[in-house]
Amino acid sequence: METIESILEMKAWSSTTKAQGKKIAFVPTMGYLHKGHLELIKKAKERCPRVVSSIFVNPKQFGPSEDYANYPRNLERDRELAEWAGTDVLFVPKAEEMYPEDYSTYVEVEELSDVLCGASREGHFKGVATVVMKLFNIVQPYEAFFGEKDAQQLIIIRKMIKDLNMDIKIISVPTIRETDGVALSSRNKYLNEEERKQAVCLYQSILRAKEMIDSGERSAEKIKAGMEKVIKEKPLAGIDYIEIVDASKLKKLDSISGRVLVALSVKIGKARLIDNIMVEV
């Protein structure tokens, strides 16, 4: 596995690889890799002859009171894991090259970015869309791989690709979970033993939602109330939001029909955790 830090070197590698007729799969990450990231890399390797993974903790998607400085980092560990999973090139750009002092250009997907996680994280998805667009332009992938745990991010990136007529296929990979159902996340590192035990309430609440929907319940408010009851059984869990929205425009629903996203965000200790389930009725 080769490690590249320079944007120009990364672009040159990609141009040469494409000139050889080899398609590039791309897995963008913020590092501190876990089994969810490794599954993305494995899927990418199955579909394309060359895989690029990136590690870049993007400062533009963190608010002033968020955890950018303390976000978990371990590049040597990440290198070993990325290579083991099948990465051919690990792209590790520097923040000062990605965002020089005179940087002033941003990408924003309107409406989709201001709801769910975006409602309490102003500018977050503007930062996400911007860095993903920059990485796409640098790496020049044929396909890019994203986890379904970050459902809103996935929907926004797909919309950006469509609106800007980009020739990149977005491949989604199902959420990878621990044995108790907790979705894997780099931020799980923030949880102490008791907080980690109580974090299972996110998964339990979406199971409750699915159970209610499968039993014929169609009232979004009743389903959300059922989810809230599950979470409030855990004293360390504080609800950021519970929402039921349509799966394309992320508009809140009163009654469930068609393809819908049941999503929630819960704060436990220092960690802000998210989870979701997609259902079709």
C-alpha positions in Angstrom: 0.0 0.0 0.0 1.2 3.5 -0.9 0.6 6.5 1.3 0.2 9.9 -0.5 -0.1 13.3 1.2 0.2 15.7 -1.7 -2.9 16.7 -3.7 -0.8 16.9 -6.9 0.7 13.5 -6.3 -2.8 12.0 -5.7 -4.2 13.5 -8.8 -1.2 12.3 -10.8 -1.6 8.7 -9.5 -5.3 8.8 -10.3 -4.8 10.2 -13.8 -2.2 7.5 -14.6 -4.4 4.7 -13.2 -7.4 5.8 -15.3 -5.2 6.1 -18.4 -4.3 2.4 -17.8 -8.0 1.6 -18.0 -8.3 0.8 -14.3 -11.3 2.0 -12.4 -10.8 3.6 -9.0 -13.0 2.9 -6.0 -12.9 5.5 -3.2 -13.6 5.3 0.5 -13.4 8.7 2.3 -13.0 8.5 6.1 -12.0 10.7 9.0 -9.8 7.9 10.3 -9.8 5.9 13.6 -11.0 3.1 11.5 -13.4 0.4 12.7 -15.1 -2.6 11.2 -17.6 -0.4 9.4 -14.9 1.4 7.5 -13.1 -1.9 6.8 -16.3 -3.3 5.3 -16.5 -0.3 3.0 -13.0 -0.9 1.8 -13.6 -4.7 1.3 -16.7 -3.9 -0.8 -14.8 -1.4 -2.8 -12.1 -4.0 -3.5 -14.7 -6.4 -4.7 -15.9 -4.0 -7.3 -12.9 -2.1 -8.6 -9.2 -3.1 -9.3 -7.8 0.0 -7.5 -9.0 1.3 -4.1 -8.1 4.7 -2.6 -9.0 5.3 1.0 -8.6 8.8 2.5 -8.1 9.9 6.1 -8.8 13.5 6.8 -10.4 15.0 9.8 -12.3 17.8 8.1 -12.2 21.0 10.2 -15.0 22.6 8.1 -17.7 20.2 9.3 -17.1 20.8 13.0 -18.8 23.7 14.9 -16.8 25.9 17.3 -18.0 23.9 20.3 -17.6 20.5 18.8 -14.8 17.9 19.1 -12.4 18.6 16.2 -9.3 18.9 18.4 -10.2 15.8 20.4 -11.5 13.7 17.6 -9.8 10.3 17.9 -6.7 9.9 15.7 -4.2 7.0 15.2 -2.6 7.1 11.8 -0.2 4.2 12.2 -3.1 1.9 13.4 -5.2 3.2 10.5 -2.5 2.4 7.9 -2.3 -1.2 9.1 -6.0 -1.7 9.0 -6.5 0.1 5.6 -3.8 -2.1 4.0 -5.3 -5.3 5.5 -8.7 -4.5 4.2 -7.4 -4.0 0.6 -6.5 -0.3 0.2 -4.0 0.4 -2.6 -3.4 4.0 -1.9 -4.0 5.8 1.4 -4.5 9.5 0.8 -3.7 11.6 3.9 -3.9 15.3 2.9 -2.9 18.2 5.1 -5.5 20.6 6.3 -3.4 23.6 5.2 -3.3 22.3 1.7 -6.9 21.4 1.5 -7.9 24.8 2.9 -5.2 27.4 2.3 -5.5 30.8 4.0 -7.3 32.3 1.0 -9.8 29.5 0.7 -13.4 30.8 0.1 -15.4 28.2 -2.0 -18.1 26.0 -0.5 -20.7 23.5 -1.7 -24.1 23.5 0.0 -27.1 21.3 -0.7 -30.0 23.4 0.3 -33.0 22.1 2.4 -31.5 18.7 2.9 -28.7 20.2 5.0 -30.9 22.1 7.5 -32.9 19.3 9.1 -32.2 16.3 11.3 -28.5 16.6 12.3 -28.2 19.8 10.4 -30.8 21.5 12.6 -28.4 21.5 15.6 -25.1 21.5 13.7 -25.1 24.7 11.7 -22.8 24.5 8.7 -22.0 20.8 9.2 -23.2 19.5 5.9 -21.9 22.5 4.1 -18.5 21.3 5.3 -19.2 17.7 4.4 -20.4 18.5 0.9 -17.4 20.7 0.3 -14.8 18.2 1.4 -16.4 15.3 -0.4 -16.5 17.4 -3.6 -12.8 18.3 -3.2 -11.9 14.7 -2.5 -13.9 13.5 -5.6 -12.1 16.1 -7.8 -8.7 15.0 -6.4 -9.2 11.2 -6.4 -11.3 11.0 -9.6 -13.1 7.8 -8.6 -15.5 5.7 -10.6 -17.3 4.6 -7.5 -17.4 6.0 -3.9 -18.5 4.0 -0.9 -20.5 5.3 2.2 -22.1 3.7 5.2 -25.9 3.8 5.7 -25.5 4.8 9.3 -24.9 8.3 8.1 -28.1 8.3 6.2 -28.5 12.1 5.9 -25.0 12.4 4.6 -25.6 9.7 2.1 -28.8 11.4 0.8 -27.0 14.8 0.5 -24.1 13.4 -1.4 -26.4 11.6 -3.8 -28.3 14.8 -4.4 -25.0 16.7 -4.9 -23.9 14.1 -7.5 -27.2 14.3 -9.3 -27.5 18.1 -9.3 -23.9 18.7 -10.4 -24.0 16.0 -13.2 -21.1 14.1 -11.7 -20.1 10.8 -13.2 -19.5 9.0 -9.9 -21.5 6.0 -8.7 -22.4 6.2 -5.0 -22.5 2.8 -3.3 -24.1 2.4 0.1 -23.1 -0.3 2.6 -25.4 -1.4 5.5 -24.6 -0.3 9.0 -22.2 -2.6 10.8 -23.2 -3.2 14.5 -21.8 -4.7 17.6 -23.4 -7.9 18.9 -25.8 -5.9 21.1 -26.9 -3.8 18.1 -24.9 -0.6 18.8 -23.8 1.0 15.5 -20.0 1.2 15.1 -18.7 4.7 15.3 -15.4 6.4 16.0 -17.1 8.4 18.6 -18.0 5.3 20.6 -14.5 5.7 22.0 -15.8 8.6 24.1 -18.1 6.3 26.1 -17.2 4.9 29.4 -18.4 1.4 30.4 -21.8 2.4 31.7 -22.4 4.9 28.9 -21.6 2.2 26.4 -24.1 -0.2 28.0 -26.8 2.5 27.8 -26.0 3.4 24.2 -27.9 0.3 23.1 -31.1 2.4 23.6 -30.6 3.8 20.1 -30.8 0.4 18.4 -33.6 -0.7 20.8 -35.7 2.4 19.9 -35.4 1.8 16.1 -36.4 -1.9 16.7 -39.4 -0.6 18.6 -40.3 1.7 15.6 -40.0 -1.2 13.2 -42.1 -3.4 15.4 -44.8 -0.7 15.5 -44.8 -0.2 11.8 -44.8 -3.9 11.1 -47.9 -4.2 13.4 -49.7 -1.6 11.3 -49.0 1.7 13.1 -48.8 4.6 10.7 -48.9 7.6 13.0 -45.5 9.2 13.1 -46.2 10.8 16.5 -47.1 7.5 18.1 -44.1 5.8 16.7 -41.8 8.6 17.9 -43.4 8.4 21.3 -42.7 4.7 21.5 -39.1 5.4 20.6 -38.8 8.2 23.1 -40.1 5.9 25.9 -37.4 3.3 25.1 -34.6 5.9 25.3 -35.9 7.6 28.5 -35.4 4.2 30.2 -31.7 5.0 30.1 -30.9 7.8 32.5 -27.6 8.9 30.8 -29.3 9.3 27.4 -30.5 12.7 26.2 -32.5 13.0 23.0 -31.3 15.5 20.4 -34.0 14.5 17.9 -36.2 11.7 16.8 -37.7 12.2 13.4 -39.6 10.3 10.7 -39.1 11.7 7.3 -39.5 10.8 3.6 -36.4 9.2 2.3 -35.7 11.6 -0.6 -36.5 15.1 0.6 -36.2 14.5 4.4 -39.6 16.2 5.0 -41.3 15.4 8.3 -44.3 13.0 8.0 -47.5 12.8 10.0 -48.4 9.5 8.5 -46.1 6.8 7.2 -46.3 5.8 3.6 -43.8 4.9 0.9 -40.1 4.8 1.7 -39.3 6.6 4.9 -36.3 7.2 7.2 -36.6 6.8 10.9 -33.7 8.7 12.4 -32.5 9.8 15.8 -29.6 11.5 17.6 -28.9 10.9 21.2 -26.3 12.4 23.5 -24.6 10.1 26.0 -21.8 11.6 28.0 -19.4 13.4 25.6 -20.7 11.4 22.6 -23.4 12.4 20.2 -24.6 9.2 18.6 -26.9 8.7 15.6 -28.8 5.7 14.2 -31.5 5.1 11.7 -33.6 2.6 9.9 -35.1 2.8 6.4 -38.6 1.3 5.9 -41.0 1.0 3.1 -44.8 0.6 3.6 
